[in-house]
Amino acid sequence: MSDQRLGRLYAVLQERKSASADTSYAASLYQKGLNKILQKIGEEASEVIIAGKDAEQSGNNQALIYEMADLWFHSLLLLAARDITPQQILDELERRSGLSGLAEKAARNLSQEH
């Protein structure tokens, strides 16, 4: 998915903040509040886990792709709810790209101890 597609979806999700909950799924989640959005992310993450295990067994990734799209959608909805842009996440990933994952995690753990 290109940065532009993420940006377009994010813009739509921002617009849905002012839409009627009767006409927009995203608006209905915004109206229900942060806990409902977080609950949906948890549900979708669980479905991704199950689909990932099923894909390993069957060799068919279609359900995994479908569930991952749901997880990404709900994750973007959370970002929009908090006014965090996809670019901010991409920038953080870029910042980490030159780091060893183990070194980055160790630095994060060290900073949390202080």
All heavy atoms as an XYZ file, in Angstrom:
887
protein
N       0.861     -1.180      0.000
C       0.000      0.000      0.000
C       0.898      1.231      0.000
O       1.826      1.322      0.777
C      -0.888     -0.012      1.246
C      -1.798      1.201      1.325
S      -2.868      1.207      2.749
C      -4.096      0.053      2.251
N       0.625      2.141     -0.875
C       1.447      3.336     -0.952
C       1.062      4.322      0.132
O      -0.036      4.273      0.684
C       1.298      3.992     -2.326
O       0.027      4.608     -2.430
N       1.971      5.230      0.419
C       1.701      6.280      1.396
C       0.467      7.078      0.998
O      -0.300      7.511      1.850
C       2.897      7.227      1.508
C       4.152      6.529      2.002
O       4.109      5.320      2.273
O       5.176      7.203      2.108
N       0.254      7.256     -0.311
C      -0.897      8.025     -0.788
C      -2.209      7.338     -0.434
O      -3.172      7.992     -0.055
C      -0.809      8.243     -2.289
C       0.309      9.186     -2.682
C       0.418      9.322     -4.191
O      -0.250      8.626     -4.942
N       1.272     10.231     -4.631
N      -2.254      6.031     -0.554
C      -3.479      5.307     -0.212
C      -3.763      5.416      1.279
O      -4.913      5.592      1.676
C      -3.376      3.844     -0.618
C      -3.432      3.639     -2.102
C      -3.439      2.170     -2.421
N      -3.165      1.986     -3.840
C      -2.987      0.815     -4.387
N      -3.048     -0.276     -3.659
N      -2.748      0.709     -5.667
N      -2.740      5.288      2.082
C      -2.929      5.463      3.527
C      -3.442      6.863      3.829
O      -4.351      7.039      4.640
C      -1.609      5.234      4.281
C      -1.126      3.809      4.418
C       0.264      3.788      5.045
C      -2.086      2.979      5.237
N      -2.856      7.843      3.158
C      -3.270      9.231      3.353
C      -4.711      9.474      2.955
O      -5.452     10.179      3.643
N      -5.121      8.884      1.836
C      -6.515      9.045      1.392
C      -7.487      8.391      2.364
O      -8.518      8.971      2.710
C      -6.703      8.486     -0.023
C      -6.128      9.392     -1.101
C      -6.613      8.988     -2.490
N      -6.311      7.611     -2.843
C      -5.236      7.205     -3.509
N      -4.342      8.083     -3.909
N      -5.054      5.939     -3.805
N      -7.167      7.181      2.806
C      -8.038      6.509      3.765
C      -8.095      7.294      5.073
O      -9.165      7.473      5.660
C      -7.566      5.075      4.016
C      -8.358      4.278      5.047
C      -9.852      4.254      4.738
C      -7.799      2.861      5.159
N      -6.953      7.792      5.514
C      -6.901      8.597      6.734
C      -7.782      9.843      6.591
O      -8.531     10.188      7.515
C      -5.455      8.994      7.040
C      -5.294      9.818      8.288
C      -5.269      9.211      9.537
C      -5.147     11.199      8.230
C      -5.116      9.956     10.688
C      -4.998     11.952      9.373
C      -4.975     11.328     10.599
O      -4.823     12.067     11.754
N      -7.729     10.497      5.453
C      -8.552     11.691      5.220
C     -10.038     11.347      5.298
O     -10.827     12.096      5.894
C      -8.211     12.328      3.874
N     -10.420     10.223      4.721
C     -11.821      9.789      4.790
C     -12.205      9.530      6.248
O     -13.283      9.941      6.703
C     -12.057      8.531      3.927
C     -13.421      7.909      4.214
C     -11.923      8.873      2.450
N     -11.328      8.864      6.985
C     -11.625      8.584      8.394
C     -11.738      9.870      9.210
O     -12.569      9.953     10.117
C     -10.576      7.648      8.984
C     -10.605      6.224      8.427
C      -9.425      5.416      8.937
C     -11.923      5.535      8.746
N     -10.935     10.863      8.888
C     -11.057     12.163      9.571
C     -12.417     12.787      9.251
O     -13.079     13.327     10.136
C      -9.925     13.110      9.158
C      -8.594     12.798      9.782
C      -8.528     13.156     11.261
O      -9.510     13.429     11.941
N      -7.326     13.144     11.800
N     -12.839     12.712      7.994
C     -14.136     13.265      7.592
C     -15.285     12.563      8.307
O     -16.290     13.188      8.650
C     -14.336     13.128      6.081
C     -13.445     14.019      5.255
C     -13.532     13.708      3.760
O     -14.399     12.904      3.356
O     -12.720     14.272      3.010
N     -15.126     11.282      8.543
C     -16.201     10.506      9.171
C     -16.440     10.919     10.621
O     -17.486     10.585     11.188
C     -15.898      9.009      9.110
C     -15.863      8.433      7.703
C     -17.218      8.507      7.025
N     -17.280      7.684      5.844
C     -17.089      8.113      4.606
N     -16.801      9.375      4.380
N     -17.171      7.291      3.587
N     -15.523     11.640     11.207
C     -15.725     12.111     12.584
C     -16.985     12.968     12.688
O     -17.640     12.976     13.732
C     -14.518     12.922     13.068
C     -13.299     12.101     13.364
C     -12.190     13.020     13.843
C     -10.938     12.285     14.198
N      -9.888     13.190     14.674
N     -17.309     13.668     11.619
C     -18.478     14.549     11.646
C     -19.681     13.946     10.920
O     -20.715     14.591     10.795
C     -18.132     15.912     11.039
O     -17.688     15.758      9.708
N     -19.556     12.703     10.473
C     -20.662     12.040      9.766
C     -21.657     11.469     10.765
O     -21.371     11.321     11.955
C     -20.116     10.930      8.871
N     -22.809     11.138     10.264
C     -23.850     10.515     11.082
C     -23.501      9.054     11.338
O     -23.089      8.334     10.422
C     -25.192     10.601     10.367
O     -26.134      9.777     11.004
N     -23.685      8.636     12.564
C     -23.441      7.234     12.907
C     -24.393      6.305     12.168
O     -24.112      5.118     12.019
C     -23.566      7.042     14.409
N     -25.502      6.847     11.686
C     -26.465      6.041     10.936
C     -25.990      5.738      9.515
O     -26.485      4.799      8.890
C     -27.814      6.762     10.850
C     -28.472      6.932     12.200
O     -28.188      6.130     13.116
O     -29.257      7.879     12.358
N     -25.056      6.536      9.005
C     -24.625      6.383      7.619
C     -23.179      5.934      7.474
O     -22.725      5.678      6.357
C     -24.791      7.708      6.847
O     -23.975      8.713      7.461
C     -26.245      8.159      6.852
N     -22.441      5.846      8.581
C     -21.015      5.534      8.493
C     -20.594      4.620      9.641
O     -20.808      4.933     10.811
C     -20.199      6.833      8.545
O     -18.844      6.556      8.789
N     -19.979      3.505      9.267
C     -19.450      2.575     10.271
C     -18.392      3.266     11.124
O     -18.404      3.147     12.351
C     -18.869      1.343      9.571
C     -18.143      0.406     10.493
C     -18.840     -0.354     11.423
C     -16.761      0.288     10.447
C     -18.174     -1.221     12.279
C     -16.088     -0.573     11.291
C     -16.802     -1.327     12.213
O     -16.129     -2.181     13.065
N     -17.485      3.996     10.474
C     -16.432      4.692     11.223
C     -17.043      5.702     12.185
O     -16.640      5.782     13.349
C     -15.455      5.378     10.268
N     -18.023      6.464     11.717
C     -18.686      7.441     12.581
C     -19.345      6.753     13.773
O     -19.324      7.281     14.892
C     -19.710      8.244     11.793
N     -19.920      5.580     13.537
C     -20.555      4.869     14.654
C     -19.531      4.450     15.697
O     -19.797      4.501     16.898
C     -21.344      3.655     14.150
O     -20.491      2.618     13.723
N     -18.338      4.072     15.253
C     -17.285      3.723     16.214
C     -16.787      4.961     16.958
O     -16.572      4.907     18.166
C     -16.134      3.006     15.518
C     -16.423      1.579     15.070
C     -15.218      1.001     14.336
C     -16.809      0.689     16.236
N     -16.603      6.055     16.248
C     -16.205      7.305     16.915
C     -17.226      7.671     17.987
O     -16.876      8.061     19.095
C     -16.093      8.464     15.926
C     -14.903      8.431     15.010
C     -15.063      8.637     13.646
C     -13.621      8.231     15.491
C     -13.972      8.634     12.786
C     -12.525      8.221     14.640
C     -12.708      8.428     13.296
O     -11.628      8.425     12.444
N     -18.510      7.539     17.635
C     -19.570      7.906     18.567
C     -19.558      7.011     19.809
O     -19.823      7.472     20.915
C     -20.925      7.837     17.880
C     -22.072      8.349     18.729
C     -23.388      8.301     17.982
O     -23.793      7.241     17.506
N     -24.040      9.440     17.876
N     -19.212      5.751     19.628
C     -19.183      4.813     20.756
C     -17.971      5.036     21.658
O     -17.946      4.565     22.791
C     -19.211      3.377     20.250
C     -20.549      3.016     19.627
C     -20.522      1.648     18.995
C     -21.850      1.383     18.283
N     -21.812      0.143     17.506
N     -16.956      5.716     21.127
C     -15.815      6.096     21.947
C     -14.575      5.233     21.770
O     -14.584      4.204     21.090
N     -13.532      5.692     22.416
C     -12.212      5.076     22.287
C     -12.211      3.611     22.701
O     -11.602      2.770     22.042
C     -11.175      5.858     23.095
C      -9.741      5.354     22.994
C      -9.231      5.465     21.567
C      -8.844      6.110     23.944
N     -12.900      3.280     23.780
C     -12.889      1.885     24.231
C     -13.444      0.943     23.176
O     -12.949     -0.175     23.025
C     -13.646      1.727     25.548
C     -12.849      2.244     26.720
O     -11.638      2.415     26.653
N     -13.537      2.513     27.814
N     -14.464      1.356     22.447
C     -15.031      0.510     21.389
C     -14.032      0.344     20.242
O     -13.879     -0.761     19.699
C     -16.343      1.104     20.860
C     -17.032      0.233     19.849
C     -17.436     -1.109     20.464
C     -18.219     -1.950     19.483
N     -18.586     -3.246     20.059
N     -13.340      1.416     19.892
C     -12.322      1.331     18.842
C     -11.214      0.368     19.276
O     -10.784     -0.493     18.504
C     -11.746      2.728     18.516
C     -12.836      3.625     17.909
C     -10.547      2.616     17.578
C     -12.457      5.084     17.805
N     -10.776      0.485     20.506
C      -9.722     -0.395     21.022
C     -10.200     -1.846     21.073
O      -9.432     -2.765     20.752
C      -9.277      0.068     22.405
C      -8.636      1.452     22.453
C      -8.389      1.869     23.901
C      -7.369      1.513     21.630
N     -11.447     -2.057     21.442
C     -12.017     -3.398     21.457
C     -11.983     -3.997     20.057
O     -11.630     -5.169     19.880
C     -13.448     -3.355     21.984
C     -14.141     -4.702     21.970
C     -15.621     -4.598     22.336
O     -16.113     -3.554     22.745
N     -16.325     -5.695     22.175
N     -12.368     -3.206     19.059
C     -12.351     -3.692     17.681
C     -10.933     -4.063     17.247
O     -10.739     -5.078     16.566
C     -12.944     -2.656     16.728
C     -14.443     -2.490     16.829
C     -15.202     -3.774     16.546
C     -15.001     -4.274     15.142
N     -15.715     -5.542     14.858
N      -9.952     -3.269     17.639
C      -8.563     -3.588     17.286
C      -8.156     -4.911     17.920
O      -7.528     -5.756     17.273
C      -7.611     -2.440     17.687
C      -7.863     -1.233     16.788
C      -6.152     -2.890     17.612
C      -7.122      0.013     17.203
N      -8.539     -5.125     19.171
C      -8.244     -6.391     19.833
C      -8.892     -7.567     19.127
O      -8.256     -8.617     18.918
N     -10.144     -7.410     18.740
C     -10.846     -8.473     18.012
C     -10.160     -8.767     16.688
O      -9.947     -9.939     16.329
C     -12.296     -8.068     17.756
C     -13.150     -8.022     19.000
C     -14.520     -7.395     18.752
O     -14.877     -7.128     17.572
O     -15.239     -7.160     19.740
N      -9.825     -7.708     15.968
C      -9.187     -7.895     14.659
C      -7.806     -8.519     14.806
O      -7.419     -9.368     13.989
C      -9.115     -6.572     13.900
C     -10.464     -5.956     13.580
C     -11.410     -6.837     12.781
O     -10.950     -7.773     12.107
O     -12.621     -6.584     12.846
N      -7.055     -8.125     15.826
C      -5.730     -8.716     16.044
C      -5.850    -10.211     16.313
O      -5.056    -11.013     15.798
C      -5.019     -8.008     17.196
N      -6.851    -10.601     17.094
C      -7.077    -12.022     17.352
C      -7.415    -12.763     16.069
O      -6.944    -13.889     15.851
C      -8.220    -12.200     18.357
O      -7.862    -11.655     19.603
N      -8.225    -12.136     15.220
C      -8.589    -12.767     13.952
C      -7.377    -12.894     13.028
O      -7.257    -13.881     12.287
C      -9.726    -11.998     13.293
C     -11.030    -12.148     14.069
C     -12.158    -11.259     13.581
O     -11.991    -10.589     12.529
O     -13.201    -11.235     14.243
N      -6.472    -11.929     13.084
C      -5.233    -12.022     12.294
C      -4.397    -13.198     12.781
O      -3.843    -13.959     11.970
C      -4.429    -10.695     12.374
C      -3.005    -10.892     11.884
C      -5.118     -9.606     11.568
N      -4.311    -13.370     14.075
C      -3.537    -14.485     14.632
C      -4.099    -15.820     14.153
O      -3.357    -16.689     13.677
C      -3.516    -14.413     16.174
C      -2.695    -13.204     16.622
C      -2.974    -15.710     16.785
C      -2.879    -12.841     18.089
N      -5.403    -15.968     14.243
C      -6.045    -17.211     13.813
C      -5.844    -17.422     12.313
O      -5.495    -18.525     11.864
C      -7.542    -17.205     14.182
C      -7.694    -17.254     15.708
C      -8.279    -18.372     13.517
C      -9.076    -16.898     16.214
N      -6.044    -16.370     11.528
C      -5.869    -16.477     10.072
C      -4.418    -16.797      9.724
O      -4.161    -17.549      8.768
C      -6.319    -15.187      9.388
N      -3.478    -16.249     10.473
C      -2.070    -16.551     10.224
C      -1.754    -18.019     10.469
O      -1.041    -18.658      9.685
N      -2.301    -18.563     11.552
C      -2.101    -19.987     11.833
C      -2.775    -20.849     10.772
O      -2.203    -21.834     10.311
C      -2.642    -20.333     13.231
C      -1.884    -19.696     14.376
C      -0.457    -20.152     14.456
C      -0.356    -21.509     15.094
N       1.022    -21.985     15.225
N      -3.997    -20.462     10.382
C      -4.714    -21.213      9.355
C      -3.962    -21.172      8.025
O      -3.897    -22.178      7.307
C      -6.133    -20.675      9.165
C      -7.051    -20.979     10.341
O      -6.673    -21.802     11.214
O      -8.142    -20.379     10.398
N      -3.401    -20.009      7.697
C      -2.654    -19.871      6.436
C      -1.428    -20.769      6.431
O      -1.085    -21.356      5.401
C      -2.254    -18.411      6.216
N      -0.791    -20.892      7.581
C       0.376    -21.770      7.659
C      -0.027    -23.218      7.383
O       0.690    -23.951      6.699
C       1.028    -21.651      9.033
C       2.264    -22.501      9.182
C       2.912    -22.377     10.540
O       2.182    -22.334     11.553
O       4.151    -22.329     10.581
N      -1.177    -23.609      7.890
C      -1.651    -24.979      7.701
C      -2.126    -25.233      6.267
O      -1.837    -26.276      5.693
C      -2.813    -25.277      8.670
C      -2.425    -25.264     10.123
C      -1.507    -26.417     10.492
O      -1.670    -27.522      9.997
N      -0.532    -26.155     11.327
N      -2.871    -24.264      5.718
C      -3.508    -24.481      4.413
C      -2.671    -24.014      3.232
O      -2.893    -24.450      2.107
C      -4.847    -23.740      4.375
O      -4.636    -22.335      4.323
N      -1.748    -23.090      3.483
C      -0.985    -22.505      2.386
C      -1.745    -21.418      1.648
O      -1.251    -20.851      0.686
N      -2.960    -21.095      2.095
C      -3.803    -20.078      1.467
C      -3.804    -18.834      2.352
O      -4.240    -18.887      3.498
C      -5.222    -20.613      1.301
C      -6.129    -19.641      0.578
O      -5.883    -18.442      0.527
N      -7.205    -20.172      0.022
N      -3.330    -17.727      1.802
C      -3.202    -16.477      2.567
C      -4.413    -15.555      2.464
O      -4.398    -14.465      3.038
C      -1.964    -15.714      2.100
C      -0.696    -16.410      2.498
O      -0.585    -16.967      3.581
N       0.278    -16.391      1.611
N      -5.452    -15.952      1.732
C      -6.556    -15.032      1.453
C      -7.233    -14.528      2.729
O      -7.501    -13.340      2.861
C      -7.573    -15.695      0.527
C      -8.285    -14.745     -0.387
C      -7.375    -13.747     -1.096
O      -6.321    -14.079     -1.648
N      -7.760    -12.506     -1.068
N      -7.535    -15.402      3.667
C      -8.186    -14.972      4.914
C      -7.256    -14.074      5.720
O      -7.710    -13.108      6.348
C      -8.621    -16.177      5.733
N      -5.967    -14.363      5.697
C      -5.003    -13.527      6.406
C      -4.973    -12.117      5.819
O      -4.960    -11.124      6.553
C      -3.612    -14.167      6.370
C      -2.482    -13.376      7.025
C      -2.785    -13.070      8.491
C      -1.177    -14.136      6.890
N      -4.991    -12.022      4.505
C      -5.014    -10.712      3.844
C      -6.273     -9.950      4.246
O      -6.221     -8.764      4.607
C      -4.924    -10.877      2.310
C      -3.537    -11.405      1.930
C      -5.239     -9.568      1.592
C      -3.439    -11.921      0.505
N      -7.405    -10.613      4.225
C      -8.684    -10.000      4.581
C      -8.664     -9.492      6.025
O      -9.036     -8.344      6.304
C      -9.808    -11.029      4.390
C     -11.171    -10.498      4.700
C     -11.930     -9.866      3.721
C     -11.718    -10.631      5.972
C     -13.191     -9.373      3.998
C     -12.974    -10.135      6.268
C     -13.711     -9.509      5.280
O     -14.950     -9.015      5.568
N      -8.213    -10.335      6.946
C      -8.200     -9.946      8.366
C      -7.169     -8.855      8.642
O      -7.399     -7.963      9.463
C      -7.951    -11.163      9.261
C      -9.032    -12.222      9.193
C     -10.427    -11.744      9.566
O     -10.580    -10.668     10.181
O     -11.396    -12.461      9.236
N      -6.040     -8.899      7.936
C      -5.033     -7.860      8.116
C      -5.564     -6.517      7.635
O      -5.307     -5.477      8.253
C      -3.744     -8.233      7.386
C      -2.582     -7.301      7.696
S      -2.073     -7.289      9.441
C      -1.270     -8.863      9.564
N      -6.331     -6.524      6.548
C      -6.948     -5.286      6.069
C      -7.889     -4.716      7.130
O      -7.914     -3.503      7.370
C      -7.691     -5.532      4.756
N      -8.649     -5.588      7.779
C      -9.525     -5.130      8.870
C      -8.715     -4.522     10.012
O      -9.081     -3.485     10.567
C     -10.364     -6.288      9.418
C     -11.543     -6.653      8.542
O     -11.846     -5.911      7.584
O     -12.180     -7.687      8.831
N      -7.613     -5.183     10.360
C      -6.771     -4.667     11.450
C      -6.174     -3.316     11.079
O      -6.167     -2.390     11.893
C      -5.670     -5.671     11.793
C      -4.704     -5.252     12.899
C      -5.428     -4.965     14.206
C      -3.644     -6.330     13.096
N      -5.671     -3.193      9.860
C      -5.112     -1.912      9.419
C      -6.181     -0.826      9.444
O      -5.923      0.295      9.884
C      -4.528     -2.036      8.021
C      -3.172     -2.686      7.963
C      -2.622     -3.540      8.869
C      -2.222     -2.532      6.926
N      -1.391     -3.937      8.445
C      -1.116     -3.330      7.257
C      -2.212     -1.823      5.742
C       0.007     -3.420      6.452
C      -1.082     -1.910      4.923
C       0.007     -2.698      5.277
N      -7.384     -1.152      8.952
C      -8.463     -0.176      8.938
C      -8.756      0.329     10.349
O      -8.821      1.542     10.594
C      -9.735     -0.785      8.332
C     -10.926      0.126      8.432
C     -11.144      1.092      7.463
C     -11.808      0.037      9.499
C     -12.228      1.963      7.562
C     -12.892      0.894      9.601
C     -13.103      1.858      8.635
N      -8.935     -0.586     11.277
C      -9.277     -0.177     12.638
C      -8.102      0.535     13.320
O      -8.307      1.438     14.129
C      -9.778     -1.374     13.447
C     -11.138     -1.814     13.010
N     -11.313     -2.751     12.010
C     -12.375     -1.425     13.399
C     -12.612     -2.929     11.821
N     -13.274     -2.133     12.640
N      -6.891      0.155     12.983
C      -5.711      0.855     13.508
C      -5.655      2.286     12.979
O      -5.357      3.218     13.735
C      -4.429      0.102     13.145
O      -4.424     -1.165     13.753
N      -5.946      2.460     11.688
C      -5.994      3.814     11.120
C      -7.118      4.629     11.739
O      -6.976      5.840     11.946
C      -6.157      3.759      9.606
C      -4.892      3.472      8.816
C      -5.227      3.216      7.355
C      -3.898      4.611      8.940
N      -8.217      3.972     12.065
C      -9.323      4.653     12.736
C      -8.866      5.179     14.093
O      -9.168      6.323     14.465
C     -10.499      3.686     12.894
C     -11.780      4.291     13.416
C     -12.534      4.983     12.288
C     -12.646      3.226     14.040
N      -8.112      4.379     14.830
C      -7.567      4.829     16.113
C      -6.623      6.009     15.910
O      -6.694      7.003     16.653
C      -6.829      3.684     16.818
C      -6.055      4.063     18.084
C      -6.971      4.655     19.151
C      -5.304      2.852     18.612
N      -5.752      5.920     14.916
C      -4.841      7.038     14.646
C      -5.631      8.308     14.343
O      -5.319      9.381     14.874
C      -3.912      6.706     13.476
C      -2.898      5.594     13.716
C      -2.083      5.354     12.451
C      -2.003      5.889     14.895
N      -6.652      8.189     13.510
C      -7.472      9.353     13.178
C      -8.177      9.897     14.415
O      -8.261     11.115     14.609
C      -8.486      9.000     12.088
N      -8.650      9.017     15.266
C      -9.313      9.454     16.504
C      -8.367     10.268     17.373
O      -8.776     11.214     18.046
C      -9.843      8.246     17.271
N      -7.090      9.918     17.338
C      -6.075     10.607     18.156
C      -5.327     11.681     17.360
O      -4.377     12.261     17.850
C      -5.076      9.579     18.706
C      -5.682      8.517     19.599
C      -6.247      9.043     20.913
N      -5.259      9.901     21.537
C      -5.548     11.082     22.117
N      -6.776     11.520     22.150
N      -4.590     11.792     22.651
N      -5.751     11.923     16.114
C      -5.097     12.909     15.241
C      -3.614     12.628     15.050
O      -2.784     13.532     15.008
C      -5.327     14.341     15.752
C      -6.779     14.755     15.670
O      -7.428     14.420     14.657
O      -7.273     15.393     16.615
N      -3.301     11.351     14.920
C      -1.945     10.908     14.589
C      -1.983     10.501     13.123
O      -2.803      9.669     12.725
C      -1.521      9.710     15.459
C      -1.500     10.106     16.939
C      -0.170      9.166     15.011
C      -1.368      8.921     17.876
N      -1.128     11.084     12.314
C      -1.157     10.796     10.880
C      -0.382      9.516     10.559
O       0.550      9.147     11.287
C      -0.545     11.950     10.066
O       0.859     12.027     10.364
C      -1.231     13.274     10.374
N      -0.752      8.860      9.469
C       0.041      7.709      9.033
C       1.504      8.089      8.805
O       2.401      7.286      9.057
C      -0.627      7.287      7.719
C      -2.025      7.768      7.833
C      -1.932      9.047      8.627
N       1.747      9.327      8.358
C       3.119      9.763      8.124
C       3.941      9.719      9.409
O       5.127      9.400      9.380
C       3.156     11.167      7.509
C       4.545     11.578      7.055
C       5.119     10.632      6.009
O       4.487     10.363      4.999
N       6.327     10.116      6.234
N       3.322     10.028     10.531
C       4.058      9.963     11.800
C       4.501      8.532     12.104
O       5.607      8.316     12.608
C       3.192     10.501     12.940
C       3.005     12.010     12.882
C       2.019     12.492     13.926
O       0.822     12.494     13.679
N       2.532     12.887     15.080
N       3.677      7.566     11.773
C       4.037      6.162     11.976
C       5.127      5.762     10.991
O       6.100      5.105     11.352
C       2.802      5.249     11.833
C       1.672      5.684     12.767
C       3.189      3.783     12.047
C       2.028      5.772     14.234
N       4.967      6.168      9.732
C       5.991      5.872      8.730
C       7.330      6.506      9.099
O       8.384      5.891      8.925
C       5.528      6.341      7.352
C       4.322      5.592      6.783
C       3.805      6.289      5.531
C       4.650      4.142      6.510
N       7.284      7.722      9.640
C       8.519      8.384     10.079
C       9.193      7.600     11.207
O      10.420      7.465     11.237
C       8.239      9.816     10.539
C       7.869     10.754      9.402
O       8.051     10.388      8.219
O       7.373     11.861      9.701
N       8.380      7.081     12.121
C       8.941      6.284     13.222
C       9.555      4.989     12.694
O      10.637      4.585     13.127
C       7.868      5.981     14.274
C       8.324      5.090     15.404
C       9.473      5.632     16.242
O       9.770      6.845     16.192
O      10.097      4.829     16.967
N       8.889      4.362     11.753
C       9.464      3.156     11.144
C      10.768      3.474     10.417
O      11.736      2.707     10.490
C       8.459      2.520     10.182
C       7.248      1.857     10.846
C       6.222      1.471      9.791
C       7.665      0.650     11.665
N      10.790      4.610      9.730
C      12.019      5.025      9.048
C      13.139      5.289     10.046
O      14.280      4.907      9.821
C      11.746      6.274      8.198
C      12.955      6.778      7.434
C      13.460      5.800      6.383
O      12.675      4.979      5.892
O      14.660      5.875      6.059
N      12.796      5.920     11.159
C      13.798      6.191     12.203
C      14.419      4.887     12.691
O      15.616      4.804     12.927
C      13.150      6.931     13.375
C      14.140      7.317     14.478
C      13.438      7.804     15.735
N      12.729      6.753     16.438
C      13.300      5.835     17.230
N      14.616      5.815     17.403
N      12.570      4.924     17.841
N      13.608      3.859     12.780
C      14.077      2.571     13.280
C      14.810      1.752     12.223
O      15.475      0.770     12.557
C      12.894      1.737     13.763
C      12.199      2.292     14.957
C      11.061      1.383     15.322
N      10.225      1.957     16.363
C       9.221      1.306     16.919
N       8.932      0.074     16.541
N       8.499      1.893     17.855
N      14.697      2.116     10.959
C      15.185      1.259      9.883
C      16.684      1.010      9.932
O      17.138     -0.024      9.481
C      14.790      1.815      8.513
O      15.505      3.002      8.237
N      17.455      1.911     10.488
C      18.896      1.698     10.561
C      19.332      1.040     11.853
O      20.516      0.793     12.054
N      18.377      0.740     12.717
C      18.703      0.166     14.021
C      18.484     -1.335     14.033
O      17.572     -1.836     13.396
C      17.800      0.780     15.106
C      17.858      2.280     15.316
C      16.792      2.699     16.337
C      19.231      2.692     15.802
N      19.296     -2.008     14.790
C      19.024     -3.408     15.068
C      17.764     -3.461     15.915
O      17.588     -2.676     16.853
C      20.196     -4.010     15.841
O      19.771     -5.107     16.619
N      16.865     -4.358     15.597
C      15.645     -4.501     16.388
C      15.946     -4.805     17.837
O      15.289     -4.298     18.747
N      16.958     -5.609     18.080
C      17.325     -5.939     19.458
C      17.899     -4.725     20.181
O      17.599     -4.487     21.350
C      18.323     -7.098     19.472
C      17.795     -8.432     18.923
C      18.899     -9.459     18.872
C      16.625     -8.923     19.763
N      18.721     -3.929     19.486
C      19.289     -2.728     20.090
C      18.202     -1.699     20.377
O      18.201     -1.062     21.431
C      20.368     -2.135     19.193
N      17.258     -1.553     19.457
C      16.168     -0.596     19.645
C      15.323     -0.993     20.850
O      14.967     -0.173     21.681
C      15.305     -0.517     18.377
C      14.320      0.646     18.346
C      13.036      0.373     19.090
O      12.621     -0.785     19.195
O      12.428      1.341     19.573
N      15.020     -2.273     20.972
C      14.216     -2.755     22.093
C      14.968     -2.574     23.403
O      14.390     -2.152     24.409
C      13.848     -4.223     21.890
C      12.933     -4.752     22.973
C      12.491     -6.164     22.693
C      11.576     -6.627     23.815
N      11.121     -7.985     23.630
N      16.245     -2.853     23.420
C      17.046     -2.679     24.636
C      17.084     -1.213     25.046
O      16.954     -0.885     26.225
C      18.463     -3.208     24.418
N      17.215     -0.306     24.084
C      17.231      1.126     24.393
C      15.881      1.575     24.939
O      15.817      2.385     25.867
C      17.598      1.931     23.144
N      14.812      1.042     24.377
C      13.459      1.379     24.841
C      13.259      0.888     26.271
O      12.747      1.602     27.123
C      12.437      0.739     23.906
C      11.060      1.279     24.062
C      10.085      0.781     22.995
N      10.641     -0.052     21.959
C      10.191     -1.255     21.643
N       9.173     -1.772     22.262
N      10.747     -1.943     20.676
N      13.694     -0.332     26.562
C      13.556     -0.891     27.902
C      14.380     -0.104     28.909
O      13.948      0.131     30.023
C      13.952     -2.358     27.925
C      12.959     -3.229     27.217
O      11.794     -2.847     27.024
N      13.387     -4.404     26.786
N      15.574      0.317     28.504
C      16.440      1.093     29.382
C      15.804      2.435     29.705
O      15.804      2.881     30.857
C      17.810      1.299     28.719
C      18.894      1.959     29.574
C      19.161      1.164     30.830
C      20.164      2.133     28.768
N      15.214      3.099     28.704
C      14.602      4.409     28.943
C      13.353      4.280     29.807
O      13.008      5.208     30.543
C      14.264      5.100     27.626
O      13.216      4.438     26.963
N      12.654      3.153     29.776
C      11.471      2.961     30.602
C      11.826      2.721     32.056
O      11.018      2.952     32.939
C      10.625      1.806     30.059
C       9.979      2.110     28.738
C       9.286      0.906     28.146
O       9.365     -0.202     28.646
N       8.590      1.134     27.021
N      13.036      2.253     32.315
C      13.464      2.007     33.681
C      13.740      3.303     34.426
O      13.717      3.347     35.638
C      14.717      1.123     33.699
C      14.435     -0.290     33.240
C      15.699     -1.134     33.152
O      16.785     -0.633     33.499
O      15.594     -2.293     32.704
N      14.010      4.380     33.691
C      14.364      5.662     34.327
C      13.235      6.578     34.422
O      12.273      6.756     34.049
C      15.503      6.334     33.566
C      16.764      5.514     33.567
N      17.444      5.201     34.697
C      17.417      4.902     32.560
C      18.496      4.458     34.399
N      18.490      4.260     33.090
